[in-house]
Amino acid sequence: MCHQNSKSSLEKQTNLTELEYLKTEHFDIFQELMKQFKCDVRVCQEWLTKPKRPLQGKSPFKQLTINADEVMDMLIRMRTGDFS
């Protein structure tokens, strides 16, 4: 899959708790997110934690606890170019 730097250097750049949670609890979403953002951990983390208008102003990470399918649907729509 993706080659990552040593864990200590990644931890210095970003807090990985959201990504670690995503990897263990919603692996399909984790894989799609990594594919979309070309395994850029910083960009994935930012995308996960910033509010999104299509999610009624919630962050994708917060939306996971409400309805994980909406997060996956958003990622698929981004990949296919469906911004309707």
N, C-alpha and C positions, 0 to 999 in steps of 0.2 A: 504494500500500500504506500505509505508516505515515509520518507526518511526524516527523522526528527533529531534535533540537537540533543545533547545530554539534558537530562531532566532539570538539573540545577540551573542551567542557562535559560531554559524555557521559563522556569519559575520566576526568574528575575524579570523577564519581559512581561509576564501576565499571570493572573491568577487562574489556574487551570481547573478549579473545582467544578465549574459549569460544564466544561468539556468532558471531564472525567465522569461526571454524573450522566451526561448524555451518552457517553460511550458504553456505560454499564446498563443503563435503563432503557435507552432508545437507540440501539445500535444502528438501525436502518436510517434514522434521521442523522446520526453522527456521520455515517458513510456518505450520505447525500450532501451534507454540509461540507465535508472535507473535499468531495469531488468538485462541488460548485466553486469553492474558494481555493482550489489547488493546494490543499494541505497547509495553507497559511494560518497557523494557530492564532496569531494576533487578530487577523481579520475575522476568523470564525468566532472568536471570543467576543469581539466587538458586535458582530451581527447578532449573536445570541442575547446580548445584554441590553441593547438599545431598543427603545419603544418603536413599534412599527404601526403605521396607520391601518394596514389590512387586518391587524390583530386588535383593533379598537384601542390603539395606544399602548398595548401591553408589549413587553419584550417577548421574543420567542421563548426564552427560558421560562418566564412566568407562565406563558400560555401552555407549556408542556404539562403543568399540573392541572390545567382546566380541560384542555383538549389537544392532545399531541397530534392528532390527525390534521388539525388546522396548520400546524407548523410544517408538517410534511407537505401538505397541499401547497403552502406558500413556496416552499423550496422547488417543488415540481413546476409550479407556474413560472417561477423565475427562470428555471432551466429551459422551459419550452417557449418563453417569451410571451406568456399570457398575462398581461397586466390589466385585464378588464376588471 
